[in-house]
Amino acid sequence: MALSVSAAMLMLVIVVVLIRRSGLKLSHAIVCGLLGFYLASSSLAPSISQVTSNLAGMINGLKL
């Protein structure tokens, strides 16, 4: 649960920065959000979740 909340907050911050600095239109951000909702209810959702968890594990395992 903490990972999904952290990921959601990170994505929210990225979208806000893109809207303010890079000229991302609000309508584009809304379409991307709707795509996320549709993907979450699709058959791809478990695969996307697994890839995200694996990527977070890899990042966590990096020794800097």
Buried (B, 14 or more C-beta within 10 A) or exposed (E): EEEEEEBEEEEEEEBEEBBEEEEBEEEEBEEEEEEEEEEEEEEEEEEEEEEEEEEBEEEEEEEE
